[in-house]
Amino acid sequence: MIGKLSGVIAEKSPPQVLIDVQGVGYELDVPMSTFYNLPALGERTSLLTHLSIREDAHVLFGFLTAEERNTFRQLIKISGVGPKMALSLLSGLSVAELAQAVSKQESGRLVKVPGIGKKTAERLLLELKGKLGPDLSQPVSVANDAQADILQALIALGYSEKEAGAALKALPPDVGVSEGIKLAMKKLS
């Protein structure tokens, strides 16, 4: 496995760069976030790499930061997401923006990236949840034991914590557990 290359930039043609490492030229596909931060032609650089081996090709991908490479590797683990789509995602969104979109479950931000449809965006949000940095969503606050029981019941019924929390906020503060669950389920349906 090739993990890192250090050498001179011989060519730059988005999204590819050619790095001359002591007389051997390595072609790397890089996300645009890496491409824009590379030094000029003839300058030295060091890129972390990921080697993808397929039946018909060995493709080398390059990244300026370990964070980008780790995110790329998380993306290509997802069914239906190949290296080209992962590069497209990292070119359209920074790692921090992608982590924030996943944390807040914002499929609209992912759909804006070329090649990402609604179903793929939803699958990405589901598969990446909790894998890209800290979860930025606010925890649901409960005022009493009855609300905590209602929240747990709704989560056990398959609702997300976000959905259950929104339904909980719409309930009267002094509602009982069984009545609260019934009212919350009406709100959610």
Beta strands, then each sheet from edge to edge (+ up, - down):
strand 1: 4-13
strand 2: 16-21
strand 3: 24-29
strand 4: 44-53
strand 5: 58-63
sheet 1: 3+ 2- 1+ 4- 5+
end
